Amino acid sequence: MNRYLLVSAFVAAGCGAARKDLGEVQVKTLRPMTSTQQFDYVNFHVQDGRLFVSSPNTPTDFDLVAEDDGCLRGSSGIRQLHYCPVSLRPDADGTWHWRSVNGDMTVFSTRLKDEGRILEIGAVTYRAEVELGKTTADDEIRRHPGLIGAAFARGLFPSSKDEEGSDADQHEWRYVLLK
């Protein structure tokens, strides 16, 4: 009888509620490094509060979840990932600053611009602008921009030529998000 109650309680607890599937998005560079570049995109699968790589072109596993405490936790290959916002509120211009809290030295920032149409991501000397659309997956990225910001900071976006005005101190790249 006790075994039956224990199993019933475990099933009723949900043992990890399923997340709503919001589809797949493709981050594509508009300016590949070379004309023969084979992989100018990477695919991500978006769920409610979760982002993971689904592209066969990306050799690194990446799976990250937005937690209730505002931090992001997950894994990339055998590495555990854990990023938290530096402060409880964004800067005056809406920029969120993130840092790793597990011994990794990763720092990055995210900011929505142009009424949420553009997500700007900064990581040390690299800056990317991702043009967002109007799908539920895009809305989820707006809600949790740190998820895709961490993917950029980890080097998962495709190689891209610098935009005009970039220099050795600040590389600027532009991407579009396709469904």
C-alpha positions as a Markdown table, in Angstrom:
| # | Residue | x | y | z |
|---|---|---|---|---|
| 1 | Met | 0.0 | 0.0 | 0.0 |
| 2 | Asn | 2.8 | 2.5 | 0.9 |
| 3 | Arg | 4.5 | 1.8 | -2.4 |
| 4 | Tyr | 1.3 | 2.6 | -4.3 |
| 5 | Leu | 0.9 | 5.9 | -2.4 |
| 6 | Leu | 4.5 | 6.9 | -3.1 |
| 7 | Val | 4.2 | 6.2 | -6.8 |
| 8 | Ser | 0.9 | 8.1 | -7.0 |
| 9 | Ala | 2.4 | 11.1 | -5.2 |
| 10 | Phe | 5.4 | 11.2 | -7.5 |
| 11 | Val | 3.1 | 11.1 | -10.6 |
| 12 | Ala | 0.8 | 13.8 | -9.2 |
| 13 | Ala | 3.8 | 16.1 | -8.5 |
| 14 | Gly | 4.5 | 16.1 | -12.2 |
| 15 | Cys | 8.2 | 15.2 | -11.8 |
| 16 | Gly | 9.2 | 18.1 | -14.2 |
| 17 | Ala | 6.3 | 19.8 | -15.9 |
| 18 | Ala | 6.5 | 20.0 | -19.7 |
| 19 | Arg | 7.3 | 23.3 | -21.2 |
| 20 | Lys | 5.2 | 24.8 | -23.9 |
| 21 | Asp | 6.9 | 24.3 | -27.3 |
| 22 | Leu | 7.2 | 27.6 | -29.2 |
| 23 | Gly | 9.0 | 26.3 | -32.3 |
| 24 | Glu | 12.4 | 26.6 | -33.9 |
| 25 | Val | 14.2 | 29.8 | -34.9 |
| 26 | Gln | 17.2 | 30.2 | -37.1 |
| 27 | Val | 19.9 | 32.9 | -36.4 |
| 28 | Lys | 21.3 | 33.8 | -39.8 |
| 29 | Thr | 24.2 | 36.1 | -40.6 |
| 30 | Leu | 23.6 | 38.6 | -43.4 |
| 31 | Arg | 27.3 | 38.9 | -44.1 |
| 32 | Pro | 29.1 | 35.5 | -44.1 |
| 33 | Met | 32.9 | 35.7 | -43.6 |
| 34 | Thr | 33.5 | 34.1 | -47.0 |
| 35 | Ser | 31.5 | 33.4 | -50.1 |
| 36 | Thr | 32.1 | 29.7 | -49.6 |
| 37 | Gln | 31.0 | 29.6 | -46.0 |
| 38 | Gln | 28.8 | 26.6 | -45.6 |
| 39 | Phe | 27.1 | 27.4 | -42.3 |
| 40 | Asp | 25.7 | 30.9 | -42.1 |
| 41 | Tyr | 23.1 | 30.0 | -39.6 |
| 42 | Val | 22.4 | 28.1 | -36.4 |
| 43 | Asn | 19.0 | 26.7 | -35.3 |
| 44 | Phe | 17.6 | 27.0 | -31.8 |
| 45 | His | 14.6 | 25.4 | -30.4 |
| 46 | Val | 12.5 | 27.7 | -28.1 |
| 47 | Gln | 10.2 | 26.6 | -25.3 |
| 48 | Asp | 8.6 | 28.5 | -22.5 |
| 49 | Gly | 11.7 | 29.8 | -20.6 |
| 50 | Arg | 14.1 | 27.5 | -22.4 |
| 51 | Leu | 16.5 | 27.6 | -25.4 |
| 52 | Phe | 18.6 | 24.8 | -26.8 |
| 53 | Val | 20.6 | 24.2 | -30.0 |
| 54 | Ser | 18.9 | 22.0 | -32.5 |
| 55 | Ser | 21.3 | 22.6 | -35.5 |
| 56 | Pro | 23.4 | 19.8 | -36.8 |
| 57 | Asn | 26.0 | 22.5 | -37.8 |
| 58 | Thr | 26.8 | 23.4 | -34.2 |
| 59 | Pro | 29.1 | 20.9 | -32.5 |
| 60 | Thr | 28.4 | 22.1 | -29.0 |
| 61 | Asp | 25.4 | 21.1 | -27.1 |
| 62 | Phe | 23.7 | 24.1 | -25.5 |
| 63 | Asp | 20.6 | 23.9 | -23.3 |
| 64 | Leu | 19.6 | 26.9 | -21.0 |
| 65 | Val | 16.6 | 27.5 | -18.8 |
| 66 | Ala | 15.4 | 30.8 | -17.2 |
| 67 | Glu | 14.8 | 30.1 | -13.5 |
| 68 | Asp | 12.3 | 31.9 | -11.2 |
| 69 | Asp | 15.2 | 33.7 | -9.4 |
| 70 | Gly | 16.1 | 35.5 | -12.7 |
| 71 | Cys | 19.2 | 33.4 | -13.3 |
| 72 | Leu | 19.8 | 31.1 | -16.3 |
| 73 | Arg | 21.0 | 27.5 | -15.7 |
| 74 | Gly | 21.9 | 24.7 | -18.1 |
| 75 | Ser | 24.7 | 23.0 | -19.8 |
| 76 | Ser | 27.0 | 23.1 | -22.8 |
| 77 | Gly | 28.7 | 19.9 | -23.6 |
| 78 | Ile | 29.9 | 18.7 | -20.2 |
| 79 | Arg | 30.1 | 22.2 | -18.7 |
| 80 | Gln | 27.4 | 23.4 | -16.3 |
| 81 | Leu | 26.3 | 27.0 | -17.1 |
| 82 | His | 24.9 | 29.4 | -14.6 |
| 83 | Tyr | 24.4 | 33.1 | -15.4 |
| 84 | Cys | 22.7 | 35.8 | -13.2 |
| 85 | Pro | 21.9 | 39.4 | -13.8 |
| 86 | Val | 24.4 | 41.7 | -12.1 |
| 87 | Ser | 21.6 | 43.8 | -10.6 |
| 88 | Leu | 17.9 | 43.5 | -9.9 |
| 89 | Arg | 17.0 | 46.2 | -12.5 |
| 90 | Pro | 18.4 | 47.1 | -16.0 |
| 91 | Asp | 20.3 | 50.3 | -16.7 |
| 92 | Ala | 18.4 | 53.4 | -17.6 |
| 93 | Asp | 18.6 | 52.5 | -21.3 |
| 94 | Gly | 17.2 | 49.0 | -20.6 |
| 95 | Thr | 20.5 | 47.1 | -20.7 |
| 96 | Trp | 20.7 | 44.0 | -18.6 |
| 97 | His | 24.3 | 42.9 | -17.6 |
| 98 | Trp | 24.9 | 39.2 | -17.0 |
| 99 | Arg | 27.8 | 37.3 | -15.5 |
| 100 | Ser | 28.6 | 33.7 | -14.9 |
| 101 | Val | 28.6 | 32.5 | -11.3 |
| 102 | Asn | 30.2 | 29.1 | -11.6 |
| 103 | Gly | 33.9 | 30.0 | -12.1 |
| 104 | Asp | 33.5 | 30.6 | -15.8 |
| 105 | Met | 34.6 | 34.2 | -16.9 |
| 106 | Thr | 31.6 | 34.9 | -19.2 |
| 107 | Val | 30.0 | 38.3 | -19.1 |
| 108 | Phe | 27.5 | 39.7 | -21.6 |
| 109 | Ser | 24.7 | 42.2 | -21.9 |
| 110 | Thr | 21.3 | 42.3 | -23.6 |
| 111 | Arg | 19.1 | 45.2 | -24.6 |
| 112 | Leu | 15.9 | 45.5 | -26.6 |
| 113 | Lys | 15.8 | 48.5 | -29.0 |
| 114 | Asp | 13.4 | 49.9 | -31.5 |
| 115 | Glu | 10.3 | 48.9 | -29.5 |
| 116 | Gly | 11.5 | 45.3 | -29.2 |
| 117 | Arg | 12.3 | 44.8 | -32.9 |
| 118 | Ile | 16.1 | 44.6 | -32.3 |
| 119 | Leu | 17.9 | 42.6 | -29.6 |
| 120 | Glu | 21.4 | 44.0 | -29.0 |
| 121 | Ile | 23.9 | 41.6 | -27.4 |
| 122 | Gly | 27.3 | 42.6 | -26.1 |
| 123 | Ala | 30.1 | 40.2 | -25.1 |
| 124 | Val | 33.5 | 41.8 | -24.3 |
| 125 | Thr | 34.6 | 43.2 | -27.7 |
| 126 | Tyr | 31.8 | 41.7 | -29.8 |
| 127 | Arg | 28.3 | 43.2 | -30.3 |
| 128 | Ala | 25.5 | 41.6 | -32.2 |
| 129 | Glu | 22.1 | 42.9 | -33.3 |
| 130 | Val | 19.4 | 40.3 | -33.9 |
| 131 | Glu | 16.3 | 41.4 | -35.8 |
| 132 | Leu | 13.3 | 39.8 | -34.1 |
| 133 | Gly | 10.0 | 39.0 | -35.8 |
| 134 | Lys | 6.4 | 38.7 | -34.5 |
| 135 | Thr | 6.1 | 35.0 | -33.6 |
| 136 | Thr | 5.6 | 33.4 | -30.2 |
| 137 | Ala | 9.2 | 32.3 | -30.3 |
| 138 | Asp | 10.4 | 35.8 | -30.9 |
| 139 | Asp | 8.1 | 37.0 | -28.0 |
| 140 | Glu | 9.8 | 34.5 | -25.7 |
| 141 | Ile | 13.2 | 35.7 | -26.7 |
| 142 | Arg | 12.0 | 39.3 | -25.8 |
| 143 | Arg | 10.8 | 37.9 | -22.5 |
| 144 | His | 14.1 | 36.1 | -21.7 |
| 145 | Pro | 16.8 | 37.8 | -23.9 |
| 146 | Gly | 19.6 | 36.4 | -21.7 |
| 147 | Leu | 18.9 | 32.9 | -23.1 |
| 148 | Ile | 20.0 | 33.9 | -26.6 |
| 149 | Gly | 22.5 | 36.4 | -25.3 |
| 150 | Ala | 24.3 | 33.5 | -23.5 |
| 151 | Ala | 24.4 | 31.5 | -26.7 |
| 152 | Phe | 26.1 | 34.5 | -28.5 |
| 153 | Ala | 28.6 | 34.9 | -25.6 |
| 154 | Arg | 29.4 | 31.2 | -25.8 |
| 155 | Gly | 30.3 | 31.6 | -29.5 |
| 156 | Leu | 27.3 | 29.7 | -31.0 |
| 157 | Phe | 26.3 | 32.3 | -33.6 |
| 158 | Pro | 27.7 | 31.8 | -37.1 |
| 159 | Ser | 30.8 | 33.7 | -38.2 |
| 160 | Ser | 30.0 | 37.1 | -39.7 |
| 161 | Lys | 31.9 | 39.9 | -41.4 |
| 162 | Asp | 32.2 | 43.1 | -39.3 |
| 163 | Glu | 29.7 | 45.8 | -40.1 |
| 164 | Glu | 31.0 | 49.1 | -41.4 |
| 165 | Gly | 32.3 | 51.2 | -38.5 |
| 166 | Ser | 33.6 | 48.2 | -36.6 |
| 167 | Asp | 37.2 | 48.2 | -35.6 |
| 168 | Ala | 39.7 | 45.9 | -33.8 |
| 169 | Asp | 38.3 | 47.0 | -30.4 |
| 170 | Gln | 34.6 | 46.5 | -31.2 |
| 171 | His | 33.4 | 44.0 | -33.7 |
| 172 | Glu | 29.8 | 44.5 | -34.7 |
| 173 | Trp | 27.6 | 41.9 | -36.5 |
| 174 | Arg | 24.0 | 41.8 | -37.6 |
| 175 | Tyr | 21.8 | 38.7 | -37.7 |
| 176 | Val | 18.1 | 38.0 | -38.5 |
| 177 | Leu | 15.9 | 35.5 | -36.8 |
| 178 | Leu | 14.0 | 33.3 | -39.2 |
| 179 | Lys | 11.3 | 30.8 | -38.4 |
